[in-house]
Amino acid sequence: MQADYLTMLFGTSGPLSFMTVLGLLLLSFMLSFMYAAVYQRTFNGFSYSRTFVQSMILGSLVTCALVMAVGDSLSRGLGIMGTLTIIRFRTLIRDPRDAMFLFASLGTGIACGAGMVTVAVGGTIAFTGVALFLHVAPFASRRNYEGMLRFTTTKDAEVKESVDRLLMMMCESFTLVAMRNALQGGALEYSYHIRLRDPSYQKELVRGLSEIEGIFDPLLMMQRSTVEV
């Protein structure tokens, strides 16, 4: 009975060989790199974070090493858990999709550390394949064609019909979201939320507005633009 408790507490598996540890860490790196590549390929947000992508890969390696270190030893698991409680992770992940990629990468590291190579490889292929499918699926995001259009005019009543005609020709839908005085009350600034019929219409729309007499400073901001931080 006492031997059973000691086995549960200290584990039964011997130390892993250097080549085994190196191979599992290398596998964890390659699989997490697949997550990072698919995440970068399918990213459609405003702010692309290099540190988040690097954290997916590094996090997978850390979890792989921790699982190999713990093995089936309860005492080592409790010790590592107590050590990790000292660390405070305060990074806010606003996008649930980012959280899923991070969680999947950490899960792959755990599977590699536990020696479940089939689970790690199969899970990575399935996850990245579904992520790529969702990126091109018909029900995927349509924000690639959406944007904010702004322009200023000194001839409100005269240009309204021309602007509406141009927007109806190039936009699938458009909505006036704001209108305010400009140039100390001498002009009006309009803001439209638009959805283009085709992304190639961006230049044509701005050029068409510039050619309408009484409109100046047309500005089109597409929501697809991404800032790397």
C-alpha positions in Angstrom: 0.0 0.0 0.0 2.8 2.4 0.9 4.5 1.6 -2.4 1.4 2.5 -4.3 1.2 5.9 -2.6 4.9 6.5 -3.4 4.3 5.5 -7.0 1.4 8.0 -7.3 3.5 10.7 -5.6 6.8 10.3 -7.4 5.8 8.6 -10.6 7.0 5.5 -12.3 8.5 6.6 -15.6 12.2 7.2 -15.9 13.9 10.2 -17.3 13.4 10.8 -21.0 16.4 10.6 -23.3 17.9 13.7 -24.8 16.9 12.8 -28.3 13.4 12.1 -27.3 13.1 15.5 -25.6 14.6 17.2 -28.6 12.3 15.4 -31.0 9.2 16.2 -29.1 10.2 19.9 -28.8 10.9 20.0 -32.5 7.6 18.5 -33.3 5.8 21.0 -31.1 7.6 23.8 -32.8 6.7 22.6 -36.3 3.1 22.1 -35.4 2.7 25.4 -33.6 4.4 27.1 -36.6 1.6 25.7 -38.7 -0.9 27.4 -36.4 1.0 30.7 -36.7 1.1 30.5 -40.5 -2.6 29.7 -40.9 -3.4 32.5 -38.4 -1.4 35.0 -40.4 -2.9 33.8 -43.6 -6.5 34.1 -42.4 -6.1 37.3 -40.3 -8.7 40.0 -41.1 -8.5 42.3 -38.1 -7.2 45.9 -37.7 -4.2 45.3 -35.6 -1.8 42.5 -36.4 0.4 41.6 -33.4 3.7 39.9 -34.1 4.1 39.2 -30.4 0.8 37.2 -30.3 2.0 35.0 -33.1 5.3 34.5 -31.4 3.6 33.7 -28.2 1.7 30.8 -29.8 4.9 29.1 -30.8 6.8 29.8 -27.6 3.7 28.8 -25.5 3.6 25.5 -27.3 7.2 24.8 -26.5 6.8 25.8 -22.9 3.8 23.5 -22.3 5.5 20.7 -24.1 8.6 21.0 -21.8 6.4 21.3 -18.7 4.4 18.2 -19.5 7.6 16.2 -20.1 9.0 17.5 -16.8 5.9 16.5 -14.9 5.4 13.1 -16.4 3.2 11.1 -14.1 4.6 12.5 -10.9 2.0 14.2 -8.7 4.7 16.0 -6.6 6.3 17.5 -9.7 3.0 18.6 -11.0 2.1 20.3 -7.7 5.5 22.0 -7.6 5.2 23.4 -11.2 1.6 24.5 -10.5 2.7 26.4 -7.4 5.5 28.0 -9.4 3.1 29.1 -12.2 0.8 30.8 -9.7 3.5 33.4 -9.1 3.1 34.5 -12.8 0.3 36.9 -13.6 -1.1 36.8 -17.1 -2.9 40.1 -17.6 -2.9 40.2 -21.5 -6.5 40.8 -22.7 -7.5 38.8 -25.8 -10.4 40.6 -27.3 -11.0 38.3 -30.3 -12.4 34.8 -29.4 -10.8 33.5 -32.5 -7.3 34.5 -31.2 -8.0 32.7 -28.0 -8.9 29.6 -29.9 -5.6 29.7 -31.9 -3.7 30.2 -28.7 -5.5 27.4 -26.9 -5.0 25.0 -29.8 -1.3 25.8 -29.9 -1.0 25.2 -26.1 -3.0 22.0 -26.5 -0.6 20.8 -29.2 2.3 21.4 -26.9 0.6 19.4 -24.1 0.0 16.5 -26.5 3.6 16.5 -27.7 4.9 16.6 -24.2 2.7 13.6 -23.3 4.1 11.7 -26.2 0.8 11.6 -28.0 2.2 12.3 -31.5 -0.8 11.1 -33.4 -3.1 13.3 -31.4 -0.9 16.3 -31.8 -0.4 15.9 -35.6 -4.0 14.9 -36.3 -5.4 17.8 -34.2 -3.2 20.3 -35.9 -4.1 19.2 -39.4 -7.8 19.2 -38.5 -7.8 22.6 -36.8 -5.7 24.4 -39.5 -7.8 22.8 -42.2 -11.1 24.0 -40.7 -9.6 27.4 -40.1 -8.6 27.7 -43.8 -12.1 26.4 -44.8 -13.9 29.0 -42.7 -11.7 31.7 -44.1 -13.0 31.1 -47.7 -16.5 29.8 -46.7 -19.6 31.6 -48.1 -20.6 32.6 -44.6 -17.2 34.1 -43.7 -16.8 37.8 -42.9 -17.9 40.3 -45.5 -15.9 43.2 -44.0 -13.4 43.1 -46.8 -15.8 45.2 -48.9 -17.0 47.5 -46.1 -15.6 51.0 -45.3 -16.3 54.5 -44.2 -16.7 57.3 -46.8 -16.3 60.9 -46.0 -16.5 64.0 -48.1 -17.3 67.7 -47.7 -19.6 69.8 -49.9 -20.7 73.4 -50.2 -23.7 72.6 -52.3 -25.8 70.2 -50.2 -29.0 70.1 -52.2 -27.4 70.2 -55.6 -25.0 67.3 -55.1 -27.2 64.9 -53.2 -28.8 63.3 -56.2 -25.4 62.9 -58.0 -23.8 61.3 -54.9 -26.8 58.9 -54.4 -26.6 57.9 -58.0 -22.9 57.1 -57.8 -23.3 55.2 -54.5 -26.1 53.1 -55.9 -24.0 52.2 -58.9 -20.9 51.1 -57.0 -22.2 50.1 -53.6 -24.3 47.1 -52.5 -25.6 49.2 -49.6 -24.8 52.6 -48.1 -26.0 54.4 -44.9 -25.6 58.0 -43.8 -24.1 57.7 -40.3 -23.1 61.3 -39.6 -23.4 64.9 -40.9 -21.8 67.9 -39.3 -20.8 71.5 -40.1 -17.4 72.2 -41.6 -15.3 75.2 -42.5 -17.0 77.3 -39.8 -20.5 76.5 -41.1 -19.7 77.2 -44.7 -19.9 73.5 -45.7 -21.2 70.2 -44.6 -19.2 67.0 -44.0 -21.0 63.7 -44.7 -20.0 60.3 -43.4 -21.3 57.1 -45.0 -20.9 53.5 -44.1 -20.7 51.7 -47.4 -20.4 48.1 -48.7 -18.8 48.0 -52.2 -20.1 45.6 -54.8 -16.4 44.9 -55.6 -13.2 46.0 -53.9 -11.8 47.2 -57.2 -14.3 50.1 -57.0 -12.4 51.9 -54.4 -10.4 54.2 -56.7 -13.4 54.7 -59.1 -15.6 55.8 -56.2 -13.1 58.4 -54.9 -12.4 59.6 -58.4 -16.2 59.8 -59.2 -16.8 61.9 -56.1 -13.9 64.2 -56.9 -15.4 64.9 -60.4 -18.8 66.1 -58.9 -18.8 69.9 -58.7 -19.1 71.1 -55.1 -17.5 68.1 -53.4 -13.9 68.2 -52.1 -11.6 66.1 -49.9 -13.3 62.7 -50.4 -11.8 60.1 -48.1 -12.5 56.3 -48.2 -11.3 54.1 -45.3 -11.7 50.4 -45.9 -12.1 48.2 -42.9 -9.7 45.6 -44.3 -6.6 47.7 -43.6 -4.4 46.1 -41.0 -1.8 47.7 -38.7 1.1 45.6 -37.6 2.2 46.2 -34.0 
